[in-house]
C-alpha cells in the first residue's frame, strides 16, 4: 500500500465506525451518511489497501481476517494520532486535542462528587478538546492507563500501587447490603449477620471475594460486572448484595439491610494517570479542575461520601 494520506485516515475512521456500529445500517445513523455512500467509502478503502476488509450484503456484515487485523491496527493508529495532537497542543499552549477518560459505573448518582460539574468546568476552559469517556472495569483500568489507552481514570477498588501510575485520593463511598422491598429481610429492623447466609448473594466480579467474606458466604449466588446488573438481580427479590448507598437510594424498590455486626464499608476512589502525564496540557488542566473541586468539597460530606486523604490502604476497608 502507498504512504498513508489524509484520505486514508478518513476512510479508516469510517471503517472503524462501521465495525463498531455492527454494519452499514448502524453506521448510517451514527455518521448521518447514506448506506450507498458508506458502501462506496468501504470500496475505496479496500482499493487503497489492496484487500477486502469485510463481507456485506443480504447475509449481513462480517469482517474478513484481514479486516479484523486492520480494525485492530486502527486502535493503535488513532491512539498515536491523539497523543501527537495532545503533544502538539501542549507545545503550542493551546487547549485542544482528545482527553480519554475512564470511569467506573454508577458515578452519575454521586452528587457529593459531581463529575458532571468537573467536566463542565474542564470543557469551559478547553472548548476545542474532544472528551471521550469509557466505562471500564477496575481490573482493566490500571492496565489501560499504563498502555496509554486512557489519559485519566477515576475509580476505586485498588489495594496496591502499580509502578508508573500516580494515584490521587478523591473520596470514599459507602456500600451497604440491599434487598428488594418484598424480600424476607426487608421487614426486619436489624438482621443478625449470620442470617445473611440463608439468602442468595450477588457480587461484582472484582469485589466478590471481599464482599462474600464480610457476610460469611462461601459462594456467590450470582456474579456480575456492573452495578446496574447487580441492582437488577437484587430488585428481582431473589438476591441480596452490596450497592453504593448513593446509587441504591434513588431506587424505591430496594430496602437497606442493617446488620448487628455493621457490615457496611467504605470504598476509596482515586484519580489515576501515568507518571509525568501532567506534562500534557490537557491532562494537567483536567487534574487541576479535579483538585479545585476537591478543595471546594473538602468541608462538605455526607455519610455516604467522605473525603479521602493519603495513599492506598494495603488492607481493604
C-alpha positions in Angstrom: 0.0 0.0 0.0 1.1 3.6 -0.7 2.0 6.0 2.1 -1.0 6.8 4.3 -2.6 10.1 3.3 -5.4 12.2 4.9 -8.0 10.5 2.7 -6.9 7.1 4.0 -7.3 8.2 7.6 -10.8 9.4 6.9 -11.7 6.2 5.2 -10.2 4.2 8.1 -12.2 6.2 10.6 -15.3 5.5 8.7 -14.4 1.8 8.6 -13.9 1.7 12.3 -17.3 3.4 12.9 -19.0 0.8 10.7 -17.4 -2.1 12.6 -18.3 -0.6 16.0 -21.9 0.0 14.8 -22.2 -3.6 13.7 -22.6 -2.8 10.0 -23.7 -0.2 7.5 -27.2 0.3 8.9 -26.0 1.2 12.4 -23.2 3.4 11.0 -25.7 5.2 8.8 -27.4 6.6 11.9 -24.1 7.2 13.8 -22.4 9.1 10.9 -25.5 10.6 9.3 -24.4 9.3 5.9 -26.4 7.1 3.5 -25.7 3.4 3.1 -24.7 3.9 -0.5 -22.0 6.5 0.5 -20.7 4.2 3.2 -20.5 1.3 0.8 -18.6 3.4 -1.7 -16.2 4.5 1.0 -15.6 0.9 2.0 -14.9 0.0 -1.6 -12.5 2.9 -1.9 -10.7 1.8 1.3 -10.4 -1.8 0.0 -9.0 -0.5 -3.3 -6.4 1.6 -1.5 -5.4 -1.2 0.9 -5.4 -3.8 -1.8 -7.5 -6.4 0.1 -11.1 -7.0 1.2 -11.9 -5.9 4.8 -15.5 -7.2 5.2 -18.4 -9.1 3.8 -21.6 -7.1 3.3 -24.9 -7.9 1.8 -28.1 -9.7 2.5 -26.3 -12.3 4.6 -25.2 -9.5 6.9 -21.9 -7.7 7.9 -18.8 -9.6 8.9 -15.1 -8.8 9.0 -12.6 -10.8 7.0 -9.4 -11.9 8.7 -7.5 -9.0 7.1 -10.4 -6.7 8.1 -10.1 -7.7 11.7 -6.3 -7.1 11.6 -6.9 -3.7 10.0 -9.5 -2.8 12.7 -7.1 -3.8 15.5 -4.4 -1.7 13.9 -6.8 1.3 13.7 -6.8 1.4 17.5 -3.0 1.9 17.6 -3.0 4.3 14.8 -5.7 6.7 16.2 -4.3 6.5 19.7 -1.0 7.6 18.3 -2.7 10.4 16.4 -4.5 11.5 19.5 -1.2 11.5 21.5 0.5 13.5 18.8 -2.3 16.0 18.7 -2.2 16.4 22.5 1.6 16.8 22.5 1.3 19.5 19.8 -1.3 21.3 21.9 0.9 21.2 24.9 3.8 22.6 22.9 1.7 25.4 21.5 -0.1 26.0 24.8 -3.5 25.6 23.2 -6.1 23.5 24.9 -7.2 21.3 22.0 -6.9 17.6 21.3 -8.6 14.5 22.8 -8.9 13.6 26.5 -9.7 9.9 27.1 -11.3 9.5 30.5 -12.1 6.1 32.1 -14.7 5.9 34.8 -16.4 3.4 37.0 -20.2 2.8 36.6 -22.9 4.4 38.7 -21.0 7.7 39.2 -23.9 9.8 38.0 -25.8 9.4 41.2 -22.9 10.5 43.3 -24.0 14.2 43.8 -21.4 14.8 46.5 -18.7 14.2 44.0 -20.2 15.8 40.9 -18.2 14.6 37.9 -20.6 16.4 35.6 -19.6 19.7 37.1 -15.9 18.9 36.8 -16.4 18.0 33.1 -18.3 21.2 32.6 -15.5 23.3 34.1 -12.9 21.5 32.0 -14.9 22.0 28.8 -15.3 25.7 29.6 -11.5 26.1 29.5 -10.9 23.6 26.7 -13.7 24.1 24.3 -11.7 22.7 21.4 -11.0 19.4 23.2 -12.9 16.2 22.4 -13.8 14.3 25.6 -14.0 10.5 25.2 -15.5 8.7 28.2 -15.1 5.0 28.6 -16.7 2.8 31.3 -14.1 0.3 32.3 -13.9 -2.4 35.0 -11.4 -1.7 37.8 -9.4 -4.7 36.8 -8.6 -3.2 33.5 -8.2 0.5 34.5 -4.6 0.5 35.6 -3.6 -1.5 32.5 -5.3 0.9 30.2 -3.6 3.9 31.8 -0.2 2.2 31.6 -0.7 1.3 28.0 -1.7 4.8 27.1 -5.3 3.9 26.1 -6.6 6.2 28.9 -5.2 9.6 29.8 -7.0 9.8 33.2 -9.1 7.3 35.1 -11.4 7.8 38.1 -12.2 4.6 40.0 -11.8 2.6 43.2 -11.1 -1.0 44.3 -7.3 -0.6 44.2 -5.4 -2.3 47.0 -1.9 -1.5 46.0 0.1 0.8 43.8 1.3 -0.1 40.3 4.7 1.3 39.3 4.4 4.1 36.7 0.9 5.2 37.9 0.1 8.2 40.0 -2.9 7.8 42.5 -4.6 11.0 43.6 -7.0 10.3 46.5 -10.5 11.7 46.0 -13.3 10.3 48.2 -14.7 7.1 49.9 -18.2 6.0 49.1 -20.3 3.9 51.5 -21.5 0.5 50.4 -24.3 -1.3 52.2 -26.4 -4.5 51.7 -29.7 -4.1 50.0 -32.7 -6.3 49.2 -36.0 -5.9 47.3 -38.9 -4.5 49.2 -40.7 -7.8 49.1 -37.7 -9.8 50.3 -38.0 -11.5 53.7 -35.2 -9.3 55.1 -36.9 -6.1 54.2 -39.3 -6.2 57.1 -36.6 -6.7 59.7 -35.2 -3.7 61.5 -32.0 -5.3 62.5 -30.6 -8.6 61.0 -28.1 -11.0 62.5 -25.1 -11.2 60.2 -25.2 -15.0 60.3 -28.7 -14.9 58.9 -27.4 -13.4 55.6 -26.0 -16.8 54.7 -29.6 -18.1 54.2 -30.1 -16.0 51.1 -28.5 -15.9 47.6 -25.9 -13.2 47.3 -24.9 -11.3 44.1 -21.5 -9.8 44.0 -19.4 -7.8 41.4 -16.7 -10.0 40.0 -13.8 -7.7 41.0 -15.1 -7.5 44.6 -16.9 -10.7 45.2 -14.2 -12.3 47.4 -14.2 -9.3 49.8 -18.0 -9.0 49.8 -18.5 -12.6 50.5 -16.1 -12.7 53.4 -17.9 -9.8 55.0 -21.2 -11.6 55.1 -19.9 -15.1 55.7 -20.9 -16.6 52.3 -18.7 -19.4 50.8 -20.0 -19.0 47.3 -22.0 -16.3 45.4 -25.4 -16.9 44.0 -24.6 -14.7 41.1 -21.6 -12.7 39.8 -21.9 -9.6 37.6 -19.5 -7.0 36.1 -21.6 -3.8 36.6 -23.6 -2.2 39.4 -26.7 -1.9 37.3 -26.7 -5.7 36.6 -26.3 -6.2 40.4 -29.2 -3.9 41.2 -31.4 -5.7 38.7 -30.8 -9.0 40.3 -31.4 -7.6 43.8 -34.6 -6.0 42.6 -35.8 -9.4 41.4 -36.3 -10.4 45.0 -34.1 -13.4 44.7 -30.8 -11.9 45.8 -29.2 -9.6 48.3 -26.0 -7.7 47.7 -23.8 -4.6 48.2 -24.5 -1.4 46.4 -23.2 2.2 46.7 -25.6 3.9 49.1 -25.9 7.0 46.9 -26.9 4.7 44.0 -29.4 2.5 45.9 -31.1 5.5 47.5 -32.6 6.5 44.2 -34.3 3.1 43.7 -37.5 3.0 45.7 -37.9 -0.8 45.0 -34.9 -1.5 47.3 -34.6 -1.7 51.1 -31.3 -1.3 53.0 -30.4 -4.3 55.2 -28.9 -3.2 58.6 -27.0 -5.9 60.4 -25.9 -6.4 64.1 -22.2 -6.5 63.2 -22.3 -3.5 60.9 -21.4 -4.9 57.5 -21.2 -1.6 55.7 -17.8 -0.5 54.3 -16.2 2.5 52.5 -14.6 2.1 49.1 -11.8 4.6 48.3 -11.7 6.3 44.9 -8.7 7.7 43.2 -7.8 9.6 40.0 -5.1 7.7 38.1 -2.7 8.8 35.4 0.7 7.8 34.2 3.8 9.3 35.8 4.7 12.6 34.1 1.3 12.7 32.4 0.7 16.2 33.8 3.3 17.4 31.3 0.4 17.0 28.9 -1.5 20.3 29.0 -5.0 18.6 28.7 -4.3 16.1 31.5 -2.9 18.9 33.7 -5.9 21.1 33.1 -8.3 18.3 33.9 -6.4 17.2 37.1 -6.4 20.8 38.2 -10.2 21.0 37.8 -10.5 17.8 40.0 -8.2 19.3 42.6 -10.1 22.6 42.7 -13.4 20.7 43.1 -11.9 18.6 45.9 -10.8 21.7 47.8 -14.3 23.2 47.5 -15.9 20.0 48.7 -13.4 19.2 51.5 -15.6 20.7 54.2 -18.8 19.2 52.8 -19.5 15.5 53.1 -22.3 13.1 53.9 -22.4 9.7 55.5 -22.4 8.0 52.1 -19.5 10.0 50.6 -16.5 11.1 52.7 -13.2 12.9 51.8 -10.2 10.7 51.2 -6.7 11.7 52.0 -3.3 9.9 51.8 -2.3 6.9 49.7 -3.7 3.5 49.1 -4.5 1.3 52.0 -2.9 -2.1 51.8 -5.8 -3.6 53.7 -9.3 -3.0 52.3 -11.8 -1.1 54.5 
